[in-house]
Amino acid sequence: MKAERFRTLARAHGPFASVYYDDSHDTEDAAEQERIRLRHIEAVLAREGLDEHVIGRVRHAVLDGEPAVGRGGRAVVACRDAVLTEHLEHSPPETTVRVSDLPYLMPIVADTKVSEPYIVVSVDHTGADITSHDRTGAHSETVDGAAYPVHAASSAESPDYVDPKRRSQEAAHKNIRAVAERVCALADQLRPEAVFVVGEVTSRADLMQALPYRVGQRAVEIAAGARHSIDDDALRADIAQFFTDRQAVDIAAAAERFSAQRDGETGRATEGLAGVCAGLREGAVRTLIVGDLGDATVLTDGHALAPDPNTMLELGARRMSVVRADEALPLAAVLTEAEIVPADARIAPRDGVCAVLRYRRRGKASEH
């Protein structure tokens, strides 16, 4: 996952409220369940001593956010200076509420679809319905083509006769071009991970052909019905599968890079808390791969990270505090513009964490 999505949060000051909960709206009592969850969340935050201003920011994020369609989860990470809300593809098995000096980001990283920007275009030869999705929710608009007719007349008897089939094709192509222009404008603005094109076969094909390469390379056709009769459940399932598959590819690629660098003894891979902390301190981490860190902790002086007091003293730290590794390591990766990827069964790194490095480090043997 690109760390830039967390940059504003990473530069803010704690304490942070990190909240993850089931935001499913597939039952009749969904609204009441949301109120019950919110009361629980507020009670935990208050019990942990969080001030009312930050609790209020969490409350507004829960109440004002666009609810999930069907099943899904929600992440809210807030402090006095910033708030981040994300839709999660998978509902958390239980509500998680943390109050800490650092934000807890790993559940967002591990999810397969975390409000990545994407566009859905339901197109036919008269225009399109376009919905842009980003972390603020869904935004819909309609492009109505001005060119008519798009269906050929059966016959014509006139000295000014023009082939109706050609006229309808020209009108259809003009409308498709109008749709393509609007999709390109939105794509340039939103920089989506994907543009999903839905509709009957010829309309999809014509739009795909009309899109320039910069947008077309991100376009994905989905067969989920014609423009005005889209199977919404099938569409959501196909989009979710796209993001699941993409994450699996990213995780596999990161695991292969780590294994290749480690096994090749290039010095551009490290594992364990000592090596990863050293790599993050130097800005050497290209990809941080995070597995099960459990309740592991590291030390910080507010800037550098270290696995133990002796290392922190060697760095000249006068003050140090204990922080959770599953909070501190991803945050350090964000601040050094490293990619963050969850680990899977392909690798079992020491201490639950490893990294691919940008360059060979000259650290201690214990740090590799």
C-alpha positions as CSV (number, residue, x, y, z in Angstrom):
1,M,0.0,0.0,0.0
2,K,1.2,3.5,-0.8
3,A,2.1,5.3,2.4
4,E,1.1,8.7,1.1
5,R,-2.5,8.1,2.0
6,F,-1.5,8.3,5.7
7,R,0.9,11.3,5.5
8,T,-1.4,13.9,7.0
9,L,-2.1,11.6,9.9
10,A,1.5,10.7,10.4
11,R,2.5,14.4,10.8
12,A,-0.3,15.1,13.4
13,H,0.2,14.9,17.1
14,G,-1.4,12.4,19.5
15,P,-3.1,11.0,21.4
16,F,-4.9,9.1,18.7
17,A,-8.2,7.2,18.7
18,S,-8.0,4.2,16.4
19,V,-11.4,2.6,15.9
20,Y,-12.3,-0.4,13.8
21,Y,-15.8,-1.8,13.7
22,D,-18.5,-3.7,11.7
23,D,-20.4,-1.1,9.6
24,S,-22.7,-3.6,7.9
25,H,-26.1,-2.3,6.9
26,D,-27.8,-5.5,5.8
27,T,-30.4,-5.9,8.6
28,E,-33.5,-3.9,9.5
29,D,-32.0,-2.9,12.9
30,A,-28.7,-1.6,11.4
31,A,-29.3,2.0,12.5
32,E,-29.9,0.8,16.1
33,Q,-26.9,-1.4,16.1
34,E,-24.8,1.6,14.9
35,R,-26.0,3.7,17.9
36,I,-25.2,0.8,20.3
37,R,-21.7,0.5,18.8
38,L,-21.1,4.3,19.0
39,R,-22.1,4.4,22.7
40,H,-19.6,1.6,23.4
41,I,-16.9,3.3,21.4
42,E,-17.4,6.6,23.2
43,A,-17.4,4.9,26.6
44,V,-14.1,3.2,25.9
45,L,-12.5,6.4,24.6
46,A,-13.7,8.4,27.6
47,R,-12.5,5.7,30.0
48,E,-9.0,5.9,28.4
49,G,-8.9,9.6,29.1
50,L,-9.3,10.9,25.6
51,D,-10.5,14.5,25.5
52,E,-14.0,15.4,24.3
53,H,-12.8,17.2,21.2
54,V,-11.3,14.0,19.7
55,I,-14.2,11.9,20.9
56,G,-16.4,14.3,19.0
57,R,-14.4,13.9,15.9
58,V,-14.8,10.2,16.1
59,R,-18.5,10.6,16.7
60,H,-19.0,12.8,13.7
61,A,-17.0,10.4,11.5
62,V,-19.2,7.5,12.6
63,L,-22.5,9.3,12.2
64,D,-21.7,11.4,9.1
65,G,-19.9,8.8,7.0
66,E,-21.6,7.1,4.2
67,P,-22.7,3.6,5.4
68,A,-21.5,0.4,3.9
69,V,-23.6,-1.1,1.2
70,G,-24.4,-4.6,2.5
71,R,-21.6,-6.0,4.6
72,G,-18.4,-4.1,5.3
73,G,-16.3,-2.4,8.0
74,R,-15.2,1.1,8.9
75,A,-11.9,2.5,10.2
76,V,-11.8,5.8,12.0
77,V,-8.4,7.2,13.2
78,A,-8.5,10.6,14.8
79,C,-6.6,13.1,16.9
80,R,-7.0,16.9,17.5
81,D,-5.3,17.8,14.2
82,A,-6.7,15.2,11.7
83,V,-9.2,12.4,11.1
84,L,-9.0,9.5,8.6
85,T,-12.0,7.4,7.7
86,E,-11.8,4.3,5.5
87,H,-14.4,1.8,4.3
88,L,-13.1,-1.8,4.8
89,E,-14.0,-4.7,2.5
90,H,-14.0,-7.1,5.4
91,S,-16.0,-6.5,8.7
92,P,-13.7,-6.7,11.7
93,P,-14.6,-9.8,13.9
94,E,-14.9,-7.5,16.9
95,T,-14.8,-3.8,17.6
96,T,-11.3,-2.5,18.2
97,V,-10.8,0.8,20.1
98,R,-7.3,2.0,20.9
99,V,-6.1,5.2,22.5
100,S,-2.3,5.7,22.0
101,D,0.3,8.3,21.2
102,L,0.6,6.8,17.7
103,P,-2.1,5.8,15.2
104,Y,-2.9,2.1,14.6
105,L,-2.9,1.6,10.8
106,M,-2.3,-2.1,10.2
107,P,-6.0,-3.1,9.9
108,I,-6.3,-0.6,7.0
109,V,-3.1,-1.9,5.3
110,A,-4.3,-5.5,5.7
111,D,-7.8,-4.9,4.1
112,T,-8.2,-5.7,0.5
113,K,-10.2,-2.5,-0.4
114,V,-9.5,0.5,1.7
115,S,-11.4,3.2,-0.1
116,E,-8.9,3.1,-2.9
117,P,-10.2,5.7,-5.5
118,Y,-12.0,4.1,-8.3
119,I,-14.6,5.0,-10.9
120,V,-17.6,3.0,-12.1
121,V,-19.0,3.9,-15.6
122,S,-22.4,2.4,-16.6
123,V,-22.4,3.2,-20.3
124,D,-24.6,2.9,-23.3
125,H,-24.7,4.7,-26.6
126,T,-26.8,7.6,-25.3
127,G,-24.5,8.5,-22.3
128,A,-23.4,7.1,-19.0
129,D,-23.9,7.1,-15.2
130,I,-20.6,7.7,-13.5
131,T,-19.9,7.1,-9.9
132,S,-16.5,8.1,-8.3
133,H,-15.5,6.4,-5.1
134,D,-12.9,7.8,-2.7
135,R,-12.4,7.9,1.0
136,T,-15.1,10.6,1.3
137,G,-17.7,8.3,-0.2
138,A,-19.5,7.9,-3.6
139,H,-20.2,10.8,-5.9
140,S,-22.6,10.2,-8.9
141,E,-23.3,12.1,-12.1
142,T,-24.8,11.5,-15.5
143,V,-23.5,12.3,-18.9
144,D,-26.4,12.7,-21.4
145,G,-25.1,12.5,-24.9
146,A,-26.5,15.3,-27.1
147,A,-26.4,13.4,-30.3
148,Y,-29.5,11.6,-31.6
149,P,-30.7,9.3,-32.9
150,V,-28.6,6.3,-31.8
151,H,-31.0,3.7,-33.4
152,A,-31.3,3.5,-37.1
153,A,-34.7,4.0,-38.8
154,S,-36.0,1.1,-40.9
155,S,-36.3,3.1,-44.1
156,A,-36.6,6.5,-45.6
157,E,-37.9,7.9,-48.9
158,S,-36.6,11.4,-49.6
159,P,-34.4,13.1,-52.1
160,D,-32.3,14.3,-49.0
161,Y,-32.1,10.8,-47.8
162,V,-29.1,10.1,-45.5
163,D,-28.3,6.5,-44.4
164,P,-30.0,6.3,-41.0
165,K,-27.5,3.6,-39.9
166,R,-24.6,5.9,-40.5
167,R,-26.4,8.7,-38.7
168,S,-27.1,6.6,-35.7
169,Q,-23.5,5.3,-35.6
170,E,-22.1,8.8,-35.8
171,A,-24.5,9.9,-32.9
172,A,-23.5,6.9,-30.8
173,H,-19.8,7.6,-31.3
174,K,-20.3,11.3,-30.5
175,N,-22.0,10.3,-27.2
176,I,-19.3,7.8,-26.4
177,R,-16.6,10.5,-26.9
178,A,-18.5,12.8,-24.5
179,V,-18.5,10.0,-21.9
180,A,-14.8,9.3,-22.5
181,E,-13.9,13.0,-22.0
182,R,-15.7,13.2,-18.7
183,V,-14.2,9.9,-17.5
184,C,-10.7,11.3,-18.4
185,A,-11.4,14.5,-16.5
186,L,-12.4,12.6,-13.4
187,A,-9.5,10.2,-13.7
188,D,-7.0,13.0,-14.0
189,Q,-8.5,14.6,-10.9
190,L,-9.0,11.5,-8.8
191,R,-6.1,9.3,-10.0
192,P,-8.1,6.1,-9.5
193,E,-6.7,2.7,-9.0
194,A,-9.2,1.4,-11.6
195,V,-12.0,2.5,-13.9
196,F,-14.7,-0.2,-14.1
197,V,-16.7,-0.1,-17.3
198,V,-20.2,-1.7,-17.2
199,G,-22.9,-2.0,-19.8
200,E,-23.8,-4.0,-22.8
201,V,-20.9,-5.4,-24.8
202,T,-20.7,-3.0,-27.8
203,S,-21.1,0.1,-25.5
204,R,-18.3,-1.2,-23.3
205,A,-16.1,-2.0,-26.2
206,D,-16.6,1.5,-27.8
207,L,-15.8,3.3,-24.6
208,M,-12.7,1.2,-24.0
209,Q,-11.5,2.1,-27.5
210,A,-12.3,5.8,-26.9
211,L,-10.3,6.1,-23.7
212,P,-6.7,7.3,-24.1
213,Y,-3.9,5.1,-22.8
214,R,-3.4,6.9,-19.5
215,V,-6.9,6.0,-18.5
216,G,-7.5,2.9,-20.6
217,Q,-4.6,1.1,-18.9
218,R,-6.6,1.2,-15.7
219,A,-10.0,0.4,-17.3
220,V,-11.6,-3.0,-16.4
221,E,-14.7,-4.3,-18.2
222,I,-17.3,-6.0,-16.0
223,A,-20.3,-7.9,-17.4
224,A,-23.0,-7.0,-15.0
225,G,-25.9,-6.1,-17.2
226,A,-26.9,-3.2,-19.4
227,R,-26.8,0.4,-18.2
228,H,-30.3,0.7,-16.8
229,S,-30.4,-2.9,-15.5
230,I,-27.1,-3.4,-13.7
231,D,-26.9,-6.3,-11.3
232,D,-25.5,-4.3,-8.3
233,D,-24.6,-7.4,-6.3
234,A,-22.6,-8.9,-9.1
235,L,-20.9,-5.6,-9.8
236,R,-19.9,-5.1,-6.1
237,A,-18.6,-8.7,-6.0
238,D,-16.5,-8.3,-9.1
239,I,-15.0,-5.0,-7.9
240,A,-14.2,-6.6,-4.5
241,Q,-12.6,-9.5,-6.3
242,F,-10.5,-7.1,-8.4
243,F,-9.0,-5.5,-5.2
244,T,-8.6,-8.9,-3.5
245,D,-6.6,-10.2,-6.5
246,R,-4.6,-7.0,-6.8
247,Q,-3.6,-7.2,-3.1
248,A,-2.6,-10.9,-3.5
249,V,-0.3,-9.9,-6.4
250,D,1.2,-7.1,-4.4
251,I,1.9,-9.4,-1.4
252,A,3.3,-12.1,-3.6
253,A,5.6,-9.6,-5.4
254,A,6.9,-8.2,-2.0
255,A,7.5,-11.7,-0.7
256,E,9.4,-12.7,-3.8
257,R,11.5,-9.5,-3.6
258,F,12.3,-10.1,0.0
259,S,13.2,-13.8,-0.5
260,A,15.4,-13.0,-3.5
261,Q,17.3,-10.3,-1.7
262,R,17.7,-12.4,1.5
263,D,18.7,-15.6,-0.2
264,G,21.0,-13.8,-2.6
265,E,22.8,-12.2,0.4
266,T,22.7,-8.8,-1.3
267,G,22.4,-6.9,1.9
268,R,19.2,-5.4,0.7
269,A,16.8,-7.4,2.9
270,T,16.5,-7.4,6.7
271,E,14.2,-9.1,9.2
272,G,13.4,-8.9,12.9
273,L,12.9,-5.8,15.1
274,A,16.5,-4.8,15.3
275,G,17.2,-4.8,11.5
276,V,13.9,-3.2,10.6
277,C,14.2,-0.5,13.2
278,A,17.7,0.3,11.9
279,G,16.5,0.4,8.3
280,L,13.7,2.7,9.2
281,R,16.0,5.0,11.1
282,E,18.2,5.4,8.0
283,G,15.3,5.7,5.6
284,A,16.6,2.6,3.9
285,V,13.3,0.7,3.8
286,R,11.7,0.4,0.4
287,T,9.0,-2.1,1.4
288,L,7.9,-2.9,5.0
289,I,6.3,-6.4,5.3
290,V,4.4,-6.7,8.5
291,G,3.1,-10.1,9.9
292,D,2.0,-11.0,13.4
293,L,3.7,-8.6,15.8
294,G,1.5,-9.6,18.7
295,D,2.1,-7.3,21.6
296,A,5.8,-6.6,20.7
297,T,7.1,-3.2,21.7
298,V,10.0,-0.9,20.6
299,L,11.5,2.2,22.0
300,T,11.4,5.7,20.6
301,D,12.8,9.1,21.6
302,G,10.1,10.8,19.4
303,H,12.1,10.4,16.2
304,A,14.3,7.2,16.1
305,L,13.1,3.6,16.8
306,A,15.2,1.0,18.6
307,P,14.5,-2.6,19.8
308,D,16.1,-2.1,23.2
309,P,17.4,0.5,25.7
310,N,21.1,-0.1,24.8
311,T,20.6,0.7,21.2
312,M,18.7,3.8,22.1
313,L,21.4,4.9,24.4
314,E,24.0,4.3,21.7
315,L,22.0,6.7,19.5
316,G,22.4,9.4,22.2
317,A,18.8,9.4,23.3
318,R,18.2,11.2,26.6
319,R,14.5,10.2,26.9
320,M,12.8,7.2,25.6
321,S,9.3,5.7,25.7
322,V,7.8,2.3,25.0
323,V,5.4,2.1,22.0
324,R,3.7,-0.8,20.3
325,A,5.6,-2.2,17.3
326,D,2.4,-2.6,15.2
327,E,1.9,1.2,15.6
328,A,5.4,2.5,15.4
329,L,6.9,0.5,12.5
330,P,4.1,1.3,10.0
331,L,4.1,5.0,11.0
332,A,7.9,5.2,10.5
333,A,7.4,3.6,7.1
334,V,4.9,6.3,6.2
335,L,7.3,9.1,7.3
336,T,10.1,7.6,5.1
337,E,7.8,7.0,2.1
338,A,8.1,3.2,2.2
339,E,5.5,0.9,0.9
340,I,3.7,-1.2,3.5
341,V,2.5,-4.7,2.8
342,P,0.9,-7.4,5.0
343,A,2.8,-10.7,5.2
344,D,1.2,-13.9,4.2
345,A,2.1,-17.6,4.5
346,R,4.9,-17.3,1.9
347,I,7.3,-15.9,4.5
348,A,7.5,-16.1,8.3
349,P,9.9,-13.3,9.3
350,R,11.7,-13.2,12.6
351,D,9.8,-11.1,15.1
352,G,6.9,-10.9,12.6
353,V,8.4,-8.2,10.5
354,C,10.9,-7.8,7.6
355,A,11.8,-5.3,4.9
356,V,13.2,-4.9,1.4
357,L,15.8,-2.2,1.5
358,R,16.6,0.6,-1.0
359,Y,20.3,0.0,-0.7
360,R,22.8,-2.2,1.2
361,R,23.3,-1.1,4.8
362,R,26.5,-1.3,6.8
363,G,24.9,-2.3,10.1
364,K,25.7,-4.8,12.8
365,A,25.4,-8.5,12.0
366,S,22.5,-8.7,14.5
367,E,20.6,-6.2,12.5
368,H,20.4,-8.4,9.3
